[in-house]
Structures are given as structure tokens and as C-alpha cells.
């Protein structure tokens, strides 16, 4: 079940919740390093690496302002950081995929290469 911690500017979602969101109008952003993204990613995910953060921030214009954004990394830690950074830039309606791409793959969900 989606979890909203009042101290965080984002909502944590599990693999099934994220997949359900992705059936609608949502932007998926993979913040992993390029080699990780190339090894397999959530279908349709935009690649904006969080490292370095300054590079991530310079690509602010690529983030959706009119729909929810689901951030994805390997396990859910870097994507949580990306949610925090996006919130600091004024974005709302942010979601973090708990378990990240690893959890996505373990759940048997499709990946693109």
C-alpha cells in the first residue's frame, strides 16, 4: 500500500502500485548510472542520472509538471534522493519505487534494454 510519510515530500509505492500508475499518464524517471540503465530499465523510463546531482538539476526542464513522476533506481535510495531534489525545485506529486529496479525484475515485470 502506498505510504506517505509526513516528513517526506513524496509517496513510497511498491512494484504493483507503480505498475498500476504506469498504466495511466505518469512520467517514469530512472536515476541510475548509465551502465545500470543500459542493463535493463522499466519500460518507457526517461534516464536522468542523479549522480552528479548538479547534472540532474540541470535537466529540470525534462521533468513533467502536469502529471505524477515515479522515480526509480536500483533499490529505492537514490530515487528517494531524486524525489527530495525534485521537491526542492518545486515539483509535486512525486513517487518513489520502493525496491527499485531490482524489485521490479524480481516481481517478473518487463524491462527494456
Secondary structure, 3 states (H helix, E strand, C coil): CCEECCCCCCEEECHHHHHHHHCCCEEEEECCCHHHHHCCEECCCEECCCCCHHHHHHCHHHCCCCCEEEEECCCCHHHHHHHHHHHHCCCCCEEEECCHHHHHHHCCCCEEC
